[in-house]
């Protein structure tokens, strides 16, 4: 029997999954050029390749968040999916930093202040992924068992 808190977390997990799927489709279609603006100029891979690959990854991660609690995934996989999604948000964060440092306008972020404010949303996405999946709790418990062993 699921509790109210579990239902809220499930809705939050599905919502994040939908956000990732929509963003991923945007990478592959209408927002492709906008996303290219977030690829740091120093990154050694073609910006379009990065955008396409990250778009596919976002769609897959979004679907994983949505279906992680179903029979498709093994028991206990929700938290692990959350950890992977949180890690993904951390890995792509340098793109947001580069957009701020380089002063690149994209997604309506046309001023340094707007680009700076955008930086604060990435940690919120990491926390959303960890909270909505129980990833933080799973990681804490896993680390405790490793220390005890």
C-alpha positions in Angstrom: 0.0 0.0 0.0 1.5 3.3 -1.0 1.6 6.3 1.3 0.8 9.9 0.4 4.5 10.7 0.5 5.2 7.9 -1.9 2.5 9.1 -4.3 3.9 12.6 -4.3 7.4 11.2 -5.0 6.0 9.1 -7.8 4.3 12.1 -9.4 7.5 14.2 -9.0 9.5 11.4 -10.6 7.1 11.1 -13.5 7.1 14.9 -13.9 10.9 14.9 -14.1 10.7 12.1 -16.6 8.4 14.1 -18.8 10.6 17.2 -18.5 13.6 15.1 -19.6 11.7 13.5 -22.5 10.5 17.0 -23.7 14.0 18.4 -23.4 15.5 15.4 -25.2 13.0 15.8 -28.1 13.9 19.5 -28.2 17.6 18.5 -28.6 16.7 16.5 -31.6 14.3 18.9 -33.2 13.3 22.6 -32.9 15.7 23.6 -30.1 18.8 21.9 -31.6 20.6 25.2 -32.3 19.7 26.6 -28.9 21.2 23.6 -27.2 24.4 23.8 -29.3 24.9 27.2 -27.6 25.4 25.5 -24.3 28.2 23.2 -25.5 31.4 24.8 -24.3 33.7 26.0 -27.1 36.6 24.1 -25.5 34.8 20.7 -25.6 36.6 18.5 -28.1 33.5 17.0 -29.8 31.3 18.7 -32.4 28.5 20.6 -30.7 25.8 19.0 -32.9 27.0 15.5 -32.0 26.9 16.4 -28.3 23.4 17.8 -28.6 22.1 14.8 -30.5 23.7 12.3 -28.1 22.6 14.2 -25.0 19.1 14.4 -26.4 18.9 10.7 -26.9 20.3 10.2 -23.4 17.7 12.6 -21.9 14.8 10.8 -23.6 16.1 7.4 -22.3 16.6 8.8 -18.8 13.1 10.4 -18.9 11.6 7.1 -19.9 13.6 5.3 -17.2 12.2 7.6 -14.6 8.7 7.1 -15.8 8.9 3.3 -16.0 11.4 2.5 -13.2 8.6 1.5 -10.8 7.1 -0.9 -13.3 7.7 -4.5 -14.0 10.0 -3.6 -16.9 12.7 -2.7 -14.4 14.1 -5.0 -11.6 12.9 -4.4 -8.1 14.7 -1.6 -6.4 15.9 0.1 -9.5 14.0 3.4 -9.0 16.7 4.8 -6.7 19.5 3.7 -9.0 17.8 5.4 -11.9 17.6 8.6 -9.8 21.3 8.4 -9.1 22.1 8.1 -12.8 19.8 11.0 -13.6 21.4 13.2 -10.9 24.9 12.3 -12.2 23.8 13.3 -15.7 22.7 16.7 -14.4 26.1 17.1 -12.8 27.9 16.0 -15.9 26.1 18.6 -18.2 26.5 21.4 -15.7 29.8 22.7 -17.3 27.7 23.6 -20.3 25.6 26.0 -18.2 28.7 27.4 -16.6 30.2 27.9 -20.1 27.1 29.7 -21.3 27.4 32.1 -18.4 31.1 32.7 -18.7 31.1 33.1 -22.4 27.9 35.2 -22.4 26.1 33.1 -24.9 22.4 33.9 -25.4 20.1 30.9 -25.7 16.6 30.0 -24.5 15.8 33.6 -23.8 18.8 34.0 -21.4 20.1 37.2 -22.9 21.8 38.8 -19.9 24.5 37.8 -17.5 22.1 38.0 -14.7 19.6 35.6 -16.4 22.4 33.2 -17.2 23.6 33.4 -13.6 20.2 32.7 -12.2 19.9 29.7 -14.5 23.0 28.1 -12.8 21.0 27.7 -9.6 18.4 25.5 -11.3 20.8 22.7 -12.0 21.3 21.8 -8.3 17.6 21.8 -8.0 17.3 19.3 -10.8 19.9 17.1 -9.0 17.9 17.3 -5.8 14.6 16.6 -7.6 16.1 13.4 -9.2 17.5 12.2 -5.8 14.4 13.0 -3.8 11.8 11.8 -6.2 13.5 8.4 -6.6 14.8 7.8 -3.1 18.3 7.9 -4.5 19.7 9.9 -1.7 18.4 7.5 0.9 19.6 4.5 -1.1 23.1 5.9 -1.5 23.3 6.8 2.2 22.3 3.3 3.2 24.6 1.7 0.7 27.6 3.8 2.0 26.7 2.8 5.6 26.8 -0.9 4.7 30.1 -0.5 3.0 31.6 1.2 6.0 30.3 -1.4 8.3 31.7 -4.3 6.2 
